[in-house]
Amino acid sequence: MRTLICALVAFVSILYRSRLALQFENVALRHQLAVYQRTTKRPRISTGDRILGSWLSRGWSGW
C-alpha cells in the first residue's frame, strides 16, 4: 500500500509537465522499481499493485 501511495505522490508531482504519456510512463516505471526493490527473488504483486496497473492501463493508451 505504501508503494501505491508513493506512486500516486510521484504522479501528482509531475502533473504540471506537458506530456501526459510521459507522466504515466514515469509512474509505471517508478512503481515497477519499488516492487522489485521490496522483494528478493520473485516480486509479489499485491492488491494495490493490481489496482494501479488497471488504472494505468485505462488512462494510458501506450500501456
LUMNUDREN-357916 format. One record per residue (C-alpha): residue number from 1; x, z, y; residue in one letter. Coordinates in steps of 0.5 Angstrom, whole numbers, plus 2048, in hexadecimal, padded with zeros to 3 digits. Example, Ala and Ser with C-alpha at 12.3 -4.5 7.8 and 13.67 -1.06 7.14 Angstrom:
+-----+------+-----+-------+------+
! pos ! east !  up ! north ! code !
+-----+------+-----+-------+------+
!   1 !  819 ! 810 !   7F7 !    A !
!   2 !  81B ! 80E !   7FE !    S !
+-----+------+-----+-------+------+
END
This chain:
+-----+------+-----+-------+------+
! pos ! east !  up ! north ! code !
+-----+------+-----+-------+------+
!   1 !  800 ! 800 !   800 !    M !
!   2 !  806 ! 801 !   805 !    R !
!   3 !  808 ! 7FA !   803 !    T !
!   4 !  802 ! 7F8 !   806 !    L !
!   5 !  802 ! 7FC !   80C !    I !
!   6 !  809 ! 7F9 !   80D !    C !
!   7 !  807 ! 7F2 !   80C !    A !
!   8 !  801 ! 7F3 !   811 !    L !
!   9 !  805 ! 7F6 !   816 !    V !
!  10 !  80A ! 7F0 !   816 !    A !
!  11 !  804 ! 7EB !   816 !    F !
!  12 !  802 ! 7EF !   81D !    V !
!  13 !  809 ! 7EF !   820 !    S !
!  14 !  809 ! 7E7 !   81F !    I !
!  15 !  802 ! 7E6 !   821 !    L !
!  16 !  805 ! 7E3 !   828 !    Y !
!  17 !  809 ! 7DE !   825 !    R !
!  18 !  807 ! 7D7 !   826 !    S !
!  19 !  807 ! 7D4 !   81E !    R !
!  20 !  801 ! 7D7 !   81A !    L !
!  21 !  804 ! 7D4 !   814 !    A !
!  22 !  80B ! 7D8 !   815 !    L !
!  23 !  807 ! 7DE !   816 !    Q !
!  24 !  804 ! 7DE !   80F !    F !
!  25 !  80B ! 7DC !   80C !    E !
!  26 !  80E ! 7E2 !   80F !    N !
!  27 !  809 ! 7E7 !   80D !    V !
!  28 !  809 ! 7E4 !   806 !    A !
!  29 !  811 ! 7E4 !   805 !    L !
!  30 !  811 ! 7EB !   808 !    R !
!  31 !  80C ! 7ED !   803 !    H !
!  32 !  810 ! 7EA !   7FD !    Q !
!  33 !  816 ! 7ED !   7FF !    L !
!  34 !  813 ! 7F4 !   800 !    A !
!  35 !  810 ! 7F3 !   7F9 !    V !
!  36 !  817 ! 7F1 !   7F6 !    Y !
!  37 !  81A ! 7F7 !   7F9 !    Q !
!  38 !  816 ! 7FC !   7F6 !    R !
!  39 !  817 ! 7FA !   7EF !    T !
!  40 !  81D ! 7F9 !   7EB !    T !
!  41 !  81B ! 7F5 !   7E5 !    K !
!  42 !  815 ! 7F1 !   7E6 !    R !
!  43 !  811 ! 7F2 !   7EC !    P !
!  44 !  80A ! 7F6 !   7EB !    R !
!  45 !  804 ! 7F3 !   7EF !    I !
!  46 !  7FF ! 7F8 !   7F2 !    S !
!  47 !  7F8 ! 7F7 !   7F5 !    T !
!  48 !  7FB ! 7F7 !   7FC !    G !
!  49 !  800 ! 7F1 !   7FA !    D !
!  50 !  7FA ! 7ED !   7F7 !    R !
!  51 !  7F5 ! 7EE !   7FD !    I !
!  52 !  7FB ! 7EC !   802 !    L !
!  53 !  7FC ! 7E6 !   7FD !    G !
!  54 !  7F5 ! 7E4 !   7FD !    S !
!  55 !  7F4 ! 7E5 !   805 !    W !
!  56 !  7FB ! 7E1 !   806 !    L !
!  57 !  7F8 ! 7DB !   801 !    S !
!  58 !  7F2 ! 7DB !   805 !    R !
!  59 !  7F5 ! 7DA !   80C !    G !
!  60 !  7FB ! 7D6 !   80B !    W !
!  61 !  7FA ! 7CF !   808 !    S !
!  62 !  801 ! 7CE !   806 !    G !
!  63 !  800 ! 7D4 !   801 !    W !
+-----+------+-----+-------+------+
END
